[in-house]
């Protein structure tokens, strides 16, 4: 199993550009989520999904959209990038939404918005 | 506001020193507790977790943590650190019946050879 994969690993955008960060998992996990990691702030939840066709907002959803058309994929869209979105983005999955489950993380995408 | 606090932001130790990283949370009710580690350039991976039973939990690589309900704490310990333990450590909490992990701000550990 590849686990949780993310592409790209690095990306530089100009303010106002749009892009999609890709996330896929091959473990048939129901629950998937996106976090951003910023120095001194830990990981903050952007959006999450408890199954195909179901998504919801986390702590910091503004400026981001998600969709979950399949169990495997959970892309994160930046519609109009802003410098405040410069961060490292992690996708994670777990078998089901049960709160005691371990989360499995992807390798991250380092995004810089100029 | 409900939160997870890691008071030590940066810790520097020499090899063979003992380690204790603090984690406190402010949620009431039943919680599940986790410690994740992020080695330089790598993704987060689970060190250990507690959701029921013995409050002293043993994880990988010689780490352990103790859940003290009365103190709302889940401190991470290791008797003797190695250079390879240099990493960032994150405490996380979920409340039973909810979906969301809440992470602490992380502790950067540097172990000097």
Interface residues (C-beta under 8 A of the other chain):
Chain A: X4 X31 X33 X35 X40 X41 X42 X43 X44 X45 X48 X50 X58 X90 X92 X97 X99 X100 X102 X103 X105 X106 X107 X108
Chain B: X4 X6 X9 X32 X34 X36 X42 X43 X44 X45 X46 X49 X51 X90 X94 X95 X96 X97 X98 X99 X100 X101 X103 X104 X105 X106
